[in-house]
Amino acid sequence: SDFSDVTVARFNPNGTLDLAFGGRGTGQVATDIGSGTNSARNVVLQPNGAIVVSGKPQGSQAGFDHTDVARYNANGTLDASFGSGGKLSLAGVDVGQGLARQLDGKFVLVGSTTVGTFPASSTRFALMRLNADGSPDTSFGNAGTVNTAFTFNATAFAVALQGDGKIVAAGSTVLEVQPNFVVARYNADGSLDTTFGNGTGNLSIDFFGFGDGAESVLLQPDGKIVVGGVATNQFSGYAVARINP
């Protein structure tokens, strides 16, 4: 009745489905979270073989502003030590766009939040950090969440973690005719790192003067930040930028 569920599949090294995964002989597991229409966006593998998935609902009906998270054991069964029976439905936040796991087992999620009502509303980067068991990490931001108001509207789509505990989030400006890449860096406690981006904690990147949007981010071993996404110059193409640390 809710159209779609979070679905996880595991494949053997040769690309065939691992039929032992999930215990049903299909190699796939479907999970309904919060009786809503669910969509998986990200997957992280833990050192012990556990699988963590984050996503967001599909559609725009009231109550869809939440984030779905699930953790599975290595065999595909839900991990009962995480959230409620292995599942979380985080109400009032849209942070399922990006997911990363810290070395201490905590999880960082990124997305966006809208503050106020149109036409005076603003869209901001939103971050949330969860403890290893899925509970909010109250040492991060405001009770586990961070909403950042830049001088422009922006939404985050990807996250990467530095070895020193700093968090790099990438996305794009929104509500503009020609959006740009946006990259922001945060300290481990969720505050903006003002040593990044000429003292602002963020950096906006324009390629050709048309619409651009960052979709992924990673860190090189030398600390440089690589951001990938879409850039437009008559036609849409893939765009990559590298940023000094």
N, C-alpha and C positions, 0 to 999 in steps of 0.2 A: 504493500500500500504506500510505501514511502519511496518507491522507484529505484533506489540504489543503496548499496552498502559498501563499507570499506572492504576491499578485496586484496589479499596478499597471495602471491604465487612464488614457489621456489623451483629453480631449474637446476638440473645436473650440469656438470662442466661442458657437456656436448650440446646443451641447449634444449634437451628434452625435459619435460616436467618431472620433478621429483615426486613420484606418486606416494611416497611415505610421509610427505609433509601434510599435516593437518589431520591425518588418521582416517580419511574418507576415500582414499584411493584415487583422488583427483589432482593432488599437488597444489590445491588452492583452498583458501579459507576466506569466507565472507562473514563480516561482523557488522551487525546493526548497533549503532551507538545513539542513545538518546531518542530512539524511535523517530529519527529524522532521516532526510535524504543525505547520505554521506558520500564524500569523495576524498580518497587518499591523495596527498600531494608529495609526501616525503617519506623516506625510510632511512633508519640508522641501525647499524648492527653493533651490538655490544660485544666486548671481548668474550663473554660467556656464551655467546651464540644467540642471545635474546634479540628480538626484532622489535623496534619501536617505529610506529607509523603516526604521522600527523596529517591533518587535512581540514577541510571546511565543508559545510553543507553547500548544496547547490540550490539556486533559486533566490528569491528576494522577499519571500513572505515574512511576516512578523515572527520574531523569535529565531531567525536564522543567523543572527549575529552571535555565533559561538564557535568554538574550536573543538575538534575531535582528536583524541589521542588514544592509542591502544598499544599494549606491549604483549608480545607473544613469546612463549618459550621456544627453544630451538626446534622443537618438534611440531610447532604450529598451533599449540593450544594456548589459550589466553593465560597470562601470568597473573595469578590471583593476588600477588604481593604488590601490584601496581594499581593505583586508583581504586575503582570499585569493580572487583572481579576482572581486572585487566583492562578496564576501559575508563576513559574520562570524557566528560562533556563540559567544557569550560564556557560558562554562560557569559555573555556580554563582551567577549573579546574575539577578535578575528586575527589570530596569530598562527594559523596553520600553514602559512605560505612557506616558511623556512624553518628548518629544524637542525640542531646540532647538539652533540653530547660532549660535556666537559670531561676532563680526565677524572674528576671527583665523582662522576656519575650523574651530575645534574644536567638538565636539559634546557636549552635556550630556544625559544620559538619567536618568530617575528611575523609581522603583518601590518595592519593599519587600524586606526580608530578614527571616527568622525565625532568632533566636538561641536556642540551648538546645532542650530537649525538653519537650513537654507533661507536666505542667501548669505547669512553671516556664519555659516559653518566652516570648519577647517578640518582637513584630513592630515593625520600625523603618523609618523613611524610609531609602531607599537611593539614592545618586547615583553616577554614573560619568561621567568625562569622557574622551573619545577625541580623539586628534590627528586632523588632517585626513585622514591615511591609514588611520585606523581602529585604530591602536595605542593602548594605554592611556596617558594623560597622567600620568606618574609625579610631576608637580609638584602634583597634585590629591589631597588626602586621603592615604590609604594606598595607594600604588601605583596611583592612579587611581580609587579608590572611597572613598565616605563612607557609613557606617552610623550613624544618629543615634538614640540612646536618649533619648526624651522621658520624662516622668513617666507617659505613657500609651502604649498600643500604637497605631501609626499606619502607614498606607501612603500613598504619594504617587501621584497620577494625572496631574499636569500640571506643566509648568515654563515659566517665562518669565525672560528675561535683561534686567537693567538695563544702562544705558549705562555705568555705572561698573564693570562686571564682576561685580556681585553677582548671585546666583541666587535666584529665588523659586520654591519648590516648594509645591504645594497638593494636598491629599488629604483623608483622613478618619481618625478614630479607628476602631479595630477591636476585636473581642472585647468589645464593650460592648452593652448592651441598647439604648441610645440614642446612636449615634455622632454626632460633630460634625464640622464643617469643621475642617481643620488647615492653617495656612499657616506656612511657615518660610522664613527668609532666610539665605543663606550668603554668606560672603566669597568672593573669587575663588579662594582656595586651598582651599576646601572647609570651612573652619571656620565654625561658627555665628556669625551677626552678632548680637551681644548688644545692639546698639542697637535691635533690632526686638523687639516683643512684650514690653515692660516688662522688658527685660534678660534674657529667656529665649531669644531667638532664634526663638520660635514663638508662634503665637496660635491659640486654639481658639474657634470661633464656634458658638453654639447658636441656633436660630431659634425653635422652639416647644416644646422639651423632648422631642421625638421624634427619629427617626433622620434625620441629615443627612449628605451626602457631597459634597465638592467634586470637580468633574470637569474644570474648565478654569480658566485664569488668564491675564490679560494686563495689560500696563502702559500706563497713559495717558501722554500726552506730559508731563503735570505730575508724573509719578512715582507717582501713586496706583495702587494695586493693585486690580484687579477680579477677583473670584472667582465662578464660577458652578457650579451643581450642583443637587442634589435636596434638598428639605426636606419633612418630613412633619408635617401637622397635621390629623389624621383622614384626609386624602387626601394623596398625594404630589404635589408641585408643583415648579416650577423656582424656584431661590433664587439671589439675587445679593447679594454683599456688596462694599462698597468700603472699602479700608483706606488710611489716610494713610501716606505713605512713612516 
